[in-house]
Amino acid sequence: FKIKINETVYEKSTNTIMRLIDISEDSRCPDPTDNNESISNPGSCIHNPKTLIHLIIETPRFNTFDDFIYKEQLKDYEFFYGGNYIKISKIDPDILELNRFIDDSDYEITISISNNNK
């Protein structure tokens, strides 16, 4: 499913409520593979591009998950909480140019949640 900032999603099969509170840092790059200091194109990134996400997750019989997660641009972020496997796979919109301002209302995160690790 997809979730936006300040949105709450209920995932019925796992009885889980998820809220995306904020994206407080976004250092993604237009071309995250162009990151070699000596041979990269001008204006490319020479850092590890990532996004800092604040999530709150509630599943019955478990303590509330209220934490910040760094999602790297080139990797999915996977973790286990509340008896479920949770994967953050995509952050939209894509970064088309460096230093582009993205309004909070434009962010959308793709998350999957399941009882088994698939």
Backbone atoms as SQL, in Angstrom:
CREATE TABLE atoms (id INTEGER PRIMARY KEY, chain TEXT, resi INTEGER, resn TEXT, atom TEXT, x REAL, y REAL, z REAL);
INSERT INTO atoms VALUES
  (1, 'A', 1, 'PHE', 'N', 0.834, -1.183, 0.000),
  (2, 'A', 1, 'PHE', 'CA', 0.000, 0.000, 0.000),
  (3, 'A', 1, 'PHE', 'C', 0.874, 1.240, 0.000),
  (4, 'A', 2, 'LYS', 'N', 0.255, 2.366, -0.265),
  (5, 'A', 2, 'LYS', 'CA', 0.956, 3.649, -0.257),
  (6, 'A', 2, 'LYS', 'C', 0.403, 4.502, 0.874),
  (7, 'A', 3, 'ILE', 'N', 1.279, 5.316, 1.453),
  (8, 'A', 3, 'ILE', 'CA', 0.880, 6.168, 2.564),
  (9, 'A', 3, 'ILE', 'C', 1.551, 7.530, 2.413),
  (10, 'A', 4, 'LYS', 'N', 0.810, 8.568, 2.773),
  (11, 'A', 4, 'LYS', 'CA', 1.321, 9.939, 2.702),
  (12, 'A', 4, 'LYS', 'C', 1.562, 10.476, 4.115),
  (13, 'A', 5, 'ILE', 'N', 2.282, 11.580, 4.195),
  (14, 'A', 5, 'ILE', 'CA', 2.541, 12.219, 5.489),
  (15, 'A', 5, 'ILE', 'C', 1.207, 12.609, 6.139),
  (16, 'A', 6, 'ASN', 'N', 1.109, 12.357, 7.432),
  (17, 'A', 6, 'ASN', 'CA', -0.094, 12.617, 8.249),
  (18, 'A', 6, 'ASN', 'C', -1.270, 11.717, 7.891),
  (19, 'A', 7, 'GLU', 'N', -1.011, 10.627, 7.207),
  (20, 'A', 7, 'GLU', 'CA', -2.069, 9.687, 6.843),
  (21, 'A', 7, 'GLU', 'C', -1.962, 8.461, 7.748),
  (22, 'A', 8, 'THR', 'N', -3.111, 7.856, 8.042),
  (23, 'A', 8, 'THR', 'CA', -3.170, 6.623, 8.822),
  (24, 'A', 8, 'THR', 'C', -3.770, 5.536, 7.948),
  (25, 'A', 9, 'VAL', 'N', -3.127, 4.364, 7.960),
  (26, 'A', 9, 'VAL', 'CA', -3.599, 3.232, 7.161),
  (27, 'A', 9, 'VAL', 'C', -3.827, 2.051, 8.101),
  (28, 'A', 10, 'TYR', 'N', -4.952, 1.364, 7.906),
  (29, 'A', 10, 'TYR', 'CA', -5.243, 0.146, 8.660),
  (30, 'A', 10, 'TYR', 'C', -5.060, -1.033, 7.721),
  (31, 'A', 11, 'GLU', 'N', -4.180, -1.964, 8.095),
  (32, 'A', 11, 'GLU', 'CA', -3.933, -3.154, 7.292),
  (33, 'A', 11, 'GLU', 'C', -4.668, -4.309, 7.973),
  (34, 'A', 12, 'LYS', 'N', -5.763, -4.735, 7.350),
  (35, 'A', 12, 'LYS', 'CA', -6.702, -5.663, 7.979),
  (36, 'A', 12, 'LYS', 'C', -6.103, -7.039, 8.282),
  (37, 'A', 13, 'SER', 'N', -5.379, -7.636, 7.339),
  (38, 'A', 13, 'SER', 'CA', -4.917, -9.016, 7.531),
  (39, 'A', 13, 'SER', 'C', -3.934, -9.156, 8.698),
  (40, 'A', 14, 'THR', 'N', -3.220, -8.079, 9.031),
  (41, 'A', 14, 'THR', 'CA', -2.275, -8.126, 10.152),
  (42, 'A', 14, 'THR', 'C', -2.776, -7.328, 11.358),
  (43, 'A', 15, 'ASN', 'N', -3.963, -6.727, 11.223),
  (44, 'A', 15, 'ASN', 'CA', -4.577, -5.932, 12.293),
  (45, 'A', 15, 'ASN', 'C', -3.623, -4.831, 12.786),
  (46, 'A', 16, 'THR', 'N', -3.008, -4.154, 11.820),
  (47, 'A', 16, 'THR', 'CA', -1.982, -3.163, 12.122),
  (48, 'A', 16, 'THR', 'C', -2.401, -1.779, 11.645),
  (49, 'A', 17, 'ILE', 'N', -2.130, -0.784, 12.482),
  (50, 'A', 17, 'ILE', 'CA', -2.363, 0.612, 12.116),
  (51, 'A', 17, 'ILE', 'C', -0.999, 1.271, 11.927),
  (52, 'A', 18, 'MET', 'N', -0.838, 1.965, 10.807),
  (53, 'A', 18, 'MET', 'CA', 0.429, 2.611, 10.503),
  (54, 'A', 18, 'MET', 'C', 0.192, 4.080, 10.184),
  (55, 'A', 19, 'ARG', 'N', 1.026, 4.955, 10.779),
  (56, 'A', 19, 'ARG', 'CA', 0.939, 6.391, 10.509),
  (57, 'A', 19, 'ARG', 'C', 2.302, 6.903, 10.074),
  (58, 'A', 20, 'LEU', 'N', 2.320, 7.623, 8.969),
  (59, 'A', 20, 'LEU', 'CA', 3.537, 8.292, 8.522),
  (60, 'A', 20, 'LEU', 'C', 3.500, 9.699, 9.102),
  (61, 'A', 21, 'ILE', 'N', 4.376, 9.980, 10.038),
  (62, 'A', 21, 'ILE', 'CA', 4.383, 11.260, 10.740),
  (63, 'A', 21, 'ILE', 'C', 5.116, 12.328, 9.937),
  (64, 'A', 22, 'ASP', 'N', 6.295, 11.976, 9.424),
  (65, 'A', 22, 'ASP', 'CA', 7.106, 13.000, 8.772),
  (66, 'A', 22, 'ASP', 'C', 8.219, 12.371, 7.947),
  (67, 'A', 23, 'ILE', 'N', 8.708, 13.141, 6.998),
  (68, 'A', 23, 'ILE', 'CA', 9.966, 12.856, 6.321),
  (69, 'A', 23, 'ILE', 'C', 10.845, 14.055, 6.643),
  (70, 'A', 24, 'SER', 'N', 11.794, 13.854, 7.545),
  (71, 'A', 24, 'SER', 'CA', 12.547, 14.994, 8.062),
  (72, 'A', 24, 'SER', 'C', 13.879, 15.221, 7.369),
  (73, 'A', 25, 'GLU', 'N', 14.278, 14.292, 6.523),
  (74, 'A', 25, 'GLU', 'CA', 15.519, 14.456, 5.769),
  (75, 'A', 25, 'GLU', 'C', 15.377, 13.692, 4.469),
  (76, 'A', 26, 'ASP', 'N', 15.838, 14.294, 3.382),
  (77, 'A', 26, 'ASP', 'CA', 15.787, 13.623, 2.083),
  (78, 'A', 26, 'ASP', 'C', 17.034, 14.008, 1.300),
  (79, 'A', 27, 'SER', 'N', 17.984, 13.092, 1.238),
  (80, 'A', 27, 'SER', 'CA', 19.225, 13.366, 0.512),
  (81, 'A', 27, 'SER', 'C', 19.369, 12.451, -0.701),
  (82, 'A', 28, 'ARG', 'N', 18.228, 12.062, -1.286),
  (83, 'A', 28, 'ARG', 'CA', 18.274, 11.212, -2.471),
  (84, 'A', 28, 'ARG', 'C', 18.862, 11.984, -3.651),
  (85, 'A', 29, 'CYS', 'N', 19.304, 11.251, -4.654),
  (86, 'A', 29, 'CYS', 'CA', 19.991, 11.833, -5.807),
  (87, 'A', 29, 'CYS', 'C', 19.264, 11.487, -7.105),
  (88, 'A', 30, 'PRO', 'N', 19.414, 12.338, -8.137),
  (89, 'A', 30, 'PRO', 'CA', 18.814, 12.008, -9.435),
  (90, 'A', 30, 'PRO', 'C', 19.352, 10.688, -9.986),
  (91, 'A', 31, 'ASP', 'N', 20.665, 10.448, -9.832),
  (92, 'A', 31, 'ASP', 'CA', 21.278, 9.192, -10.256),
  (93, 'A', 31, 'ASP', 'C', 22.136, 8.674, -9.103),
  (94, 'A', 32, 'PRO', 'N', 21.558, 7.878, -8.218),
  (95, 'A', 32, 'PRO', 'CA', 22.290, 7.446, -7.023),
  (96, 'A', 32, 'PRO', 'C', 23.482, 6.544, -7.322),
  (97, 'A', 33, 'THR', 'N', 23.572, 6.003, -8.540),
  (98, 'A', 33, 'THR', 'CA', 24.713, 5.155, -8.884),
  (99, 'A', 33, 'THR', 'C', 25.911, 5.984, -9.334),
  (100, 'A', 34, 'ASP', 'N', 25.700, 7.261, -9.622),
  (101, 'A', 34, 'ASP', 'CA', 26.777, 8.157, -10.058),
  (102, 'A', 34, 'ASP', 'C', 27.380, 8.816, -8.822),
  (103, 'A', 35, 'ASN', 'N', 28.230, 8.058, -8.115),
  (104, 'A', 35, 'ASN', 'CA', 28.707, 8.556, -6.823),
  (105, 'A', 35, 'ASN', 'C', 30.209, 8.375, -6.613),
  (106, 'A', 36, 'ASN', 'N', 30.956, 8.354, -7.689),
  (107, 'A', 36, 'ASN', 'CA', 32.403, 8.235, -7.592),
  (108, 'A', 36, 'ASN', 'C', 33.014, 9.630, -7.596),
  (109, 'A', 37, 'GLU', 'N', 33.757, 9.969, -6.552),
  (110, 'A', 37, 'GLU', 'CA', 34.297, 11.326, -6.412),
  (111, 'A', 37, 'GLU', 'C', 35.142, 11.761, -7.593),
  (112, 'A', 38, 'SER', 'N', 35.901, 10.853, -8.186),
  (113, 'A', 38, 'SER', 'CA', 36.837, 11.260, -9.232),
  (114, 'A', 38, 'SER', 'C', 36.256, 11.222, -10.639),
  (115, 'A', 39, 'ILE', 'N', 35.245, 10.404, -10.893),
  (116, 'A', 39, 'ILE', 'CA', 34.742, 10.304, -12.276),
  (117, 'A', 39, 'ILE', 'C', 33.260, 10.633, -12.420),
  (118, 'A', 40, 'SER', 'N', 32.624, 11.112, -11.368),
  (119, 'A', 40, 'SER', 'CA', 31.192, 11.418, -11.445),
  (120, 'A', 40, 'SER', 'C', 30.940, 12.671, -12.263),
  (121, 'A', 41, 'ASN', 'N', 29.745, 12.757, -12.806),
  (122, 'A', 41, 'ASN', 'CA', 29.325, 13.950, -13.536),
  (123, 'A', 41, 'ASN', 'C', 29.159, 15.114, -12.567),
  (124, 'A', 42, 'PRO', 'N', 29.358, 16.347, -13.048),
  (125, 'A', 42, 'PRO', 'CA', 29.128, 17.506, -12.173),
  (126, 'A', 42, 'PRO', 'C', 27.689, 17.507, -11.653),
  (127, 'A', 43, 'GLY', 'N', 27.524, 17.837, -10.391),
  (128, 'A', 43, 'GLY', 'CA', 26.187, 17.898, -9.808),
  (129, 'A', 43, 'GLY', 'C', 25.663, 16.570, -9.314),
  (130, 'A', 44, 'SER', 'N', 26.482, 15.525, -9.357),
  (131, 'A', 44, 'SER', 'CA', 26.014, 14.235, -8.862),
  (132, 'A', 44, 'SER', 'C', 26.310, 14.121, -7.368),
  (133, 'A', 45, 'CYS', 'N', 25.879, 13.039, -6.782),
  (134, 'A', 45, 'CYS', 'CA', 26.014, 12.851, -5.337),
  (135, 'A', 45, 'CYS', 'C', 27.237, 12.007, -5.030),
  (136, 'A', 46, 'ILE', 'N', 27.968, 12.398, -4.007),
  (137, 'A', 46, 'ILE', 'CA', 29.088, 11.560, -3.566),
  (138, 'A', 46, 'ILE', 'C', 28.861, 11.104, -2.125),
  (139, 'A', 47, 'HIS', 'N', 27.593, 11.065, -1.730),
  (140, 'A', 47, 'HIS', 'CA', 27.227, 10.592, -0.394),
  (141, 'A', 47, 'HIS', 'C', 26.295, 9.388, -0.544),
  (142, 'A', 48, 'ASN', 'N', 25.930, 8.801, 0.564),
  (143, 'A', 48, 'ASN', 'CA', 24.997, 7.681, 0.561),
  (144, 'A', 48, 'ASN', 'C', 23.575, 8.253, 0.600),
  (145, 'A', 49, 'PRO', 'N', 22.864, 8.284, -0.534),
  (146, 'A', 49, 'PRO', 'CA', 21.545, 8.936, -0.575),
  (147, 'A', 49, 'PRO', 'C', 20.504, 8.183, 0.254),
  (148, 'A', 50, 'LYS', 'N', 19.805, 8.935, 1.113),
  (149, 'A', 50, 'LYS', 'CA', 18.835, 8.297, 2.001),
  (150, 'A', 50, 'LYS', 'C', 17.753, 9.282, 2.409),
  (151, 'A', 51, 'THR', 'N', 16.715, 8.725, 3.034),
  (152, 'A', 51, 'THR', 'CA', 15.579, 9.505, 3.499),
  (153, 'A', 51, 'THR', 'C', 15.281, 9.102, 4.941),
  (154, 'A', 52, 'LEU', 'N', 15.022, 10.098, 5.793),
  (155, 'A', 52, 'LEU', 'CA', 14.696, 9.830, 7.195),
  (156, 'A', 52, 'LEU', 'C', 13.183, 9.912, 7.371),
  (157, 'A', 53, 'ILE', 'N', 12.595, 8.782, 7.762),
  (158, 'A', 53, 'ILE', 'CA', 11.141, 8.626, 7.855),
  (159, 'A', 53, 'ILE', 'C', 10.752, 8.430, 9.321),
  (160, 'A', 54, 'HIS', 'N', 9.691, 9.098, 9.761),
  (161, 'A', 54, 'HIS', 'CA', 9.164, 8.898, 11.116),
  (162, 'A', 54, 'HIS', 'C', 7.846, 8.134, 10.997),
  (163, 'A', 55, 'LEU', 'N', 7.830, 6.922, 11.532),
  (164, 'A', 55, 'LEU', 'CA', 6.655, 6.039, 11.469),
  (165, 'A', 55, 'LEU', 'C', 6.164, 5.694, 12.871),
  (166, 'A', 56, 'ILE', 'N', 4.852, 5.572, 12.989),
  (167, 'A', 56, 'ILE', 'CA', 4.243, 4.991, 14.189),
  (168, 'A', 56, 'ILE', 'C', 3.420, 3.790, 13.727),
  (169, 'A', 57, 'ILE', 'N', 3.666, 2.637, 14.356),
  (170, 'A', 57, 'ILE', 'CA', 2.964, 1.407, 13.992),
  (171, 'A', 57, 'ILE', 'C', 2.368, 0.812, 15.260),
  (172, 'A', 58, 'GLU', 'N', 1.104, 0.409, 15.169),
  (173, 'A', 58, 'GLU', 'CA', 0.429, -0.206, 16.311),
  (174, 'A', 58, 'GLU', 'C', -0.166, -1.543, 15.894),
  (175, 'A', 59, 'THR', 'N', 0.191, -2.569, 16.655),
  (176, 'A', 59, 'THR', 'CA', -0.353, -3.906, 16.469),
  (177, 'A', 59, 'THR', 'C', -0.769, -4.404, 17.852),
  (178, 'A', 60, 'PRO', 'N', -1.972, -4.966, 17.989),
  (179, 'A', 60, 'PRO', 'CA', -2.423, -5.436, 19.303),
  (180, 'A', 60, 'PRO', 'C', -1.407, -6.369, 19.964),
  (181, 'A', 61, 'ARG', 'N', -1.257, -6.240, 21.277),
  (182, 'A', 61, 'ARG', 'CA', -0.381, -7.057, 22.122),
  (183, 'A', 61, 'ARG', 'C', 1.103, -6.712, 21.978),
  (184, 'A', 62, 'PHE', 'N', 1.432, -5.637, 21.269),
  (185, 'A', 62, 'PHE', 'CA', 2.823, -5.212, 21.128),
  (186, 'A', 62, 'PHE', 'C', 2.948, -3.744, 21.514),
  (187, 'A', 63, 'ASN', 'N', 4.111, -3.366, 22.026),
  (188, 'A', 63, 'ASN', 'CA', 4.368, -1.957, 22.302),
  (189, 'A', 63, 'ASN', 'C', 4.307, -1.170, 20.998),
  (190, 'A', 64, 'THR', 'N', 3.881, 0.071, 21.076),
  (191, 'A', 64, 'THR', 'CA', 3.808, 0.921, 19.893),
  (192, 'A', 64, 'THR', 'C', 5.211, 1.171, 19.349),
  (193, 'A', 65, 'PHE', 'N', 5.356, 1.004, 18.040),
  (194, 'A', 65, 'PHE', 'CA', 6.603, 1.332, 17.352),
  (195, 'A', 65, 'PHE', 'C', 6.525, 2.808, 16.984),
  (196, 'A', 66, 'ASP', 'N', 7.407, 3.610, 17.517),
  (197, 'A', 66, 'ASP', 'CA', 7.444, 5.047, 17.243),
  (198, 'A', 66, 'ASP', 'C', 8.911, 5.404, 17.059),
  (199, 'A', 67, 'ASP', 'N', 9.355, 5.414, 15.793),
  (200, 'A', 67, 'ASP', 'CA', 10.787, 5.552, 15.564),
  (201, 'A', 67, 'ASP', 'C', 11.076, 6.203, 14.220),
  (202, 'A', 68, 'PHE', 'N', 12.342, 6.602, 14.073),
  (203, 'A', 68, 'PHE', 'CA', 12.843, 7.164, 12.820),
  (204, 'A', 68, 'PHE', 'C', 13.639, 6.093, 12.090),
  (205, 'A', 69, 'ILE', 'N', 13.462, 6.019, 10.779),
  (206, 'A', 69, 'ILE', 'CA', 14.109, 5.007, 9.953),
  (207, 'A', 69, 'ILE', 'C', 14.839, 5.707, 8.816),
  (208, 'A', 70, 'TYR', 'N', 16.095, 5.307, 8.582),
  (209, 'A', 70, 'TYR', 'CA', 16.811, 5.772, 7.394),
  (210, 'A', 70, 'TYR', 'C', 16.613, 4.758, 6.279),
  (211, 'A', 71, 'LYS', 'N', 15.948, 5.168, 5.224),
  (212, 'A', 71, 'LYS', 'CA', 15.755, 4.315, 4.043),
  (213, 'A', 71, 'LYS', 'C', 16.754, 4.750, 2.979),
  (214, 'A', 72, 'GLU', 'N', 17.696, 3.870, 2.636),
  (215, 'A', 72, 'GLU', 'CA', 18.659, 4.173, 1.580),
  (216, 'A', 72, 'GLU', 'C', 17.953, 4.153, 0.232),
  (217, 'A', 73, 'GLN', 'N', 18.422, 5.008, -0.677),
  (218, 'A', 73, 'GLN', 'CA', 17.756, 5.147, -1.966),
  (219, 'A', 73, 'GLN', 'C', 17.820, 3.869, -2.804),
  (220, 'A', 74, 'LEU', 'N', 18.923, 3.152, -2.738),
  (221, 'A', 74, 'LEU', 'CA', 19.099, 1.987, -3.607),
  (222, 'A', 74, 'LEU', 'C', 18.690, 0.664, -2.963),
  (223, 'A', 75, 'LYS', 'N', 18.194, 0.694, -1.726),
  (224, 'A', 75, 'LYS', 'CA', 17.831, -0.547, -1.035),
  (225, 'A', 75, 'LYS', 'C', 16.452, -0.421, -0.399),
  (226, 'A', 76, 'ASP', 'N', 15.752, -1.550, -0.335),
  (227, 'A', 76, 'ASP', 'CA', 14.531, -1.605, 0.463),
  (228, 'A', 76, 'ASP', 'C', 14.944, -1.611, 1.936),
  (229, 'A', 77, 'TYR', 'N', 14.067, -1.094, 2.786),
  (230, 'A', 77, 'TYR', 'CA', 14.311, -1.155, 4.229),
  (231, 'A', 77, 'TYR', 'C', 13.322, -2.159, 4.794),
  (232, 'A', 78, 'GLU', 'N', 13.834, -3.233, 5.398),
  (233, 'A', 78, 'GLU', 'CA', 12.972, -4.282, 5.929),
  (234, 'A', 78, 'GLU', 'C', 13.226, -4.458, 7.422),
  (235, 'A', 79, 'PHE', 'N', 12.142, -4.667, 8.169),
  (236, 'A', 79, 'PHE', 'CA', 12.278, -4.925, 9.595),
  (237, 'A', 79, 'PHE', 'C', 11.093, -5.755, 10.077),
  (238, 'A', 80, 'PHE', 'N', 11.232, -6.281, 11.288),
  (239, 'A', 80, 'PHE', 'CA', 10.218, -7.142, 11.887),
  (240, 'A', 80, 'PHE', 'C', 9.643, -6.421, 13.093),
  (241, 'A', 81, 'TYR', 'N', 8.318, -6.281, 13.132),
  (242, 'A', 81, 'TYR', 'CA', 7.650, -5.656, 14.274),
  (243, 'A', 81, 'TYR', 'C', 6.248, -6.248, 14.406),
  (244, 'A', 82, 'GLY', 'N', 5.827, -6.497, 15.622),
  (245, 'A', 82, 'GLY', 'CA', 4.465, -6.932, 15.894),
  (246, 'A', 82, 'GLY', 'C', 4.097, -8.246, 15.239),
  (247, 'A', 83, 'GLY', 'N', 5.083, -9.123, 15.059),
  (248, 'A', 83, 'GLY', 'CA', 4.827, -10.403, 14.410),
  (249, 'A', 83, 'GLY', 'C', 4.720, -10.301, 12.900),
  (250, 'A', 84, 'ASN', 'N', 5.100, -9.162, 12.340),
  (251, 'A', 84, 'ASN', 'CA', 4.966, -8.938, 10.897),
  (252, 'A', 84, 'ASN', 'C', 6.276, -8.462, 10.279),
  (253, 'A', 85, 'TYR', 'N', 6.445, -8.801, 9.022),
  (254, 'A', 85, 'TYR', 'CA', 7.564, -8.302, 8.236),
  (255, 'A', 85, 'TYR', 'C', 7.094, -7.049, 7.510),
  (256, 'A', 86, 'ILE', 'N', 7.836, -5.976, 7.664),
  (257, 'A', 86, 'ILE', 'CA', 7.466, -4.700, 7.068),
  (258, 'A', 86, 'ILE', 'C', 8.588, -4.276, 6.128),
  (259, 'A', 87, 'LYS', 'N', 8.208, -3.867, 4.926),
  (260, 'A', 87, 'LYS', 'CA', 9.202, -3.455, 3.936),
  (261, 'A', 87, 'LYS', 'C', 8.820, -2.103, 3.357),
  (262, 'A', 88, 'ILE', 'N', 9.751, -1.163, 3.420),
  (263, 'A', 88, 'ILE', 'CA', 9.595, 0.138, 2.773),
  (264, 'A', 88, 'ILE', 'C', 10.386, 0.050, 1.479),
  (265, 'A', 89, 'SER', 'N', 9.685, 0.108, 0.348),
  (266, 'A', 89, 'SER', 'CA', 10.352, -0.162, -0.923),
  (267, 'A', 89, 'SER', 'C', 10.547, 1.056, -1.813),
  (268, 'A', 90, 'LYS', 'N', 9.706, 2.085, -1.664),
  (269, 'A', 90, 'LYS', 'CA', 9.818, 3.214, -2.595),
  (270, 'A', 90, 'LYS', 'C', 9.361, 4.493, -1.918),
  (271, 'A', 91, 'ILE', 'N', 10.018, 5.570, -2.294),
  (272, 'A', 91, 'ILE', 'CA', 9.625, 6.900, -1.848),
  (273, 'A', 91, 'ILE', 'C', 9.405, 7.746, -3.090),
  (274, 'A', 92, 'ASP', 'N', 8.212, 8.289, -3.197),
  (275, 'A', 92, 'ASP', 'CA', 7.873, 9.167, -4.324),
  (276, 'A', 92, 'ASP', 'C', 7.675, 10.578, -3.804),
  (277, 'A', 93, 'PRO', 'N', 7.845, 11.591, -4.623),
  (278, 'A', 93, 'PRO', 'CA', 8.275, 11.518, -6.019),
  (279, 'A', 93, 'PRO', 'C', 9.780, 11.274, -6.110),
  (280, 'A', 94, 'ASP', 'N', 10.207, 10.818, -7.289),
  (281, 'A', 94, 'ASP', 'CA', 11.632, 10.645, -7.531),
  (282, 'A', 94, 'ASP', 'C', 12.323, 11.998, -7.502),
  (283, 'A', 95, 'ILE', 'N', 13.598, 11.971, -7.205),
  (284, 'A', 95, 'ILE', 'CA', 14.411, 13.192, -7.242),
  (285, 'A', 95, 'ILE', 'C', 14.913, 13.357, -8.672),
  (286, 'A', 96, 'LEU', 'N', 14.486, 14.403, -9.340),
  (287, 'A', 96, 'LEU', 'CA', 14.892, 14.622, -10.727),
  (288, 'A', 96, 'LEU', 'C', 16.056, 15.596, -10.837),
  (289, 'A', 97, 'GLU', 'N', 16.248, 16.413, -9.807),
  (290, 'A', 97, 'GLU', 'CA', 17.386, 17.332, -9.790),
  (291, 'A', 97, 'GLU', 'C', 17.812, 17.554, -8.346),
  (292, 'A', 98, 'LEU', 'N', 19.090, 17.857, -8.163),
  (293, 'A', 98, 'LEU', 'CA', 19.609, 18.087, -6.818),
  (294, 'A', 98, 'LEU', 'C', 18.986, 19.326, -6.201),
  (295, 'A', 99, 'ASN', 'N', 18.883, 19.315, -4.880),
  (296, 'A', 99, 'ASN', 'CA', 18.383, 20.458, -4.106),
  (297, 'A', 99, 'ASN', 'C', 16.953, 20.855, -4.460),
  (298, 'A', 100, 'ARG', 'N', 16.194, 19.933, -4.988),
  (299, 'A', 100, 'ARG', 'CA', 14.795, 20.209, -5.313),
  (300, 'A', 100, 'ARG', 'C', 13.978, 20.170, -4.028),
  (301, 'A', 101, 'PHE', 'N', 13.114, 21.152, -3.835),
  (302, 'A', 101, 'PHE', 'CA', 12.231, 21.156, -2.669),
  (303, 'A', 101, 'PHE', 'C', 11.001, 20.310, -2.986),
  (304, 'A', 102, 'ILE', 'N', 10.664, 19.405, -2.087),
  (305, 'A', 102, 'ILE', 'CA', 9.463, 18.584, -2.240),
  (306, 'A', 102, 'ILE', 'C', 8.528, 18.924, -1.087),
  (307, 'A', 103, 'ASP', 'N', 7.342, 19.337, -1.414),
  (308, 'A', 103, 'ASP', 'CA', 6.347, 19.660, -0.402),
  (309, 'A', 103, 'ASP', 'C', 5.924, 18.383, 0.327),
  (310, 'A', 104, 'ASP', 'N', 5.666, 18.498, 1.627),
  (311, 'A', 104, 'ASP', 'CA', 5.244, 17.325, 2.408),
  (312, 'A', 104, 'ASP', 'C', 4.058, 16.604, 1.785),
  (313, 'A', 105, 'SER', 'N', 3.133, 17.349, 1.217),
  (314, 'A', 105, 'SER', 'CA', 1.922, 16.737, 0.653),
  (315, 'A', 105, 'SER', 'C', 2.210, 15.912, -0.601),
  (316, 'A', 106, 'ASP', 'N', 3.396, 16.078, -1.197),
  (317, 'A', 106, 'ASP', 'CA', 3.744, 15.326, -2.408),
  (318, 'A', 106, 'ASP', 'C', 4.409, 13.985, -2.111),
  (319, 'A', 107, 'TYR', 'N', 4.911, 13.807, -0.906),
  (320, 'A', 107, 'TYR', 'CA', 5.589, 12.555, -0.562),
  (321, 'A', 107, 'TYR', 'C', 4.589, 11.409, -0.450),
  (322, 'A', 108, 'GLU', 'N', 5.009, 10.242, -0.932),
  (323, 'A', 108, 'GLU', 'CA', 4.213, 9.021, -0.804),
  (324, 'A', 108, 'GLU', 'C', 5.186, 7.853, -0.676),
  (325, 'A', 109, 'ILE', 'N', 4.950, 7.013, 0.311),
  (326, 'A', 109, 'ILE', 'CA', 5.843, 5.891, 0.576),
  (327, 'A', 109, 'ILE', 'C', 5.109, 4.588, 0.300),
  (328, 'A', 110, 'THR', 'N', 5.793, 3.670, -0.376),
  (329, 'A', 110, 'THR', 'CA', 5.235, 2.348, -0.650),
  (330, 'A', 110, 'THR', 'C', 5.748, 1.381, 0.415),
  (331, 'A', 111, 'ILE', 'N', 4.793, 0.765, 1.123),
  (332, 'A', 111, 'ILE', 'CA', 5.103, -0.147, 2.230),
  (333, 'A', 111, 'ILE', 'C', 4.329, -1.445, 2.031),
  (334, 'A', 112, 'SER', 'N', 4.973, -2.557, 2.358),
  (335, 'A', 112, 'SER', 'CA', 4.240, -3.825, 2.388),
  (336, 'A', 112, 'SER', 'C', 4.403, -4.429, 3.779),
  (337, 'A', 113, 'ILE', 'N', 3.389, -5.166, 4.185),
  (338, 'A', 113, 'ILE', 'CA', 3.398, -5.800, 5.506),
  (339, 'A', 113, 'ILE', 'C', 2.794, -7.191, 5.369),
  (340, 'A', 114, 'SER', 'N', 3.462, -8.180, 5.963),
  (341, 'A', 114, 'SER', 'CA', 2.944, -9.547, 5.868),
  (342, 'A', 114, 'SER', 'C', 3.370, -10.345, 7.091),
  (343, 'A', 115, 'ASN', 'N', 2.699, -11.485, 7.269),
  (344, 'A', 115, 'ASN', 'CA', 3.005, -12.376, 8.389),
  (345, 'A', 115, 'ASN', 'C', 4.225, -13.238, 8.115),
  (346, 'A', 116, 'ASN', 'N', 4.628, -13.327, 6.852),
  (347, 'A', 116, 'ASN', 'CA', 5.791, -14.149, 6.526),
  (348, 'A', 116, 'ASN', 'C', 6.771, -13.349, 5.680),
  (349, 'A', 117, 'ASN', 'N', 8.003, -13.780, 5.664),
  (350, 'A', 117, 'ASN', 'CA', 9.074, -13.035, 5.010),
  (351, 'A', 117, 'ASN', 'C', 9.137, -13.371, 3.526),
  (352, 'A', 118, 'LYS', 'N', 8.302, -12.705, 2.736),
  (353, 'A', 118, 'LYS', 'CA', 8.278, -12.934, 1.280),
  (354, 'A', 118, 'LYS', 'C', 8.429, -11.634, 0.567);
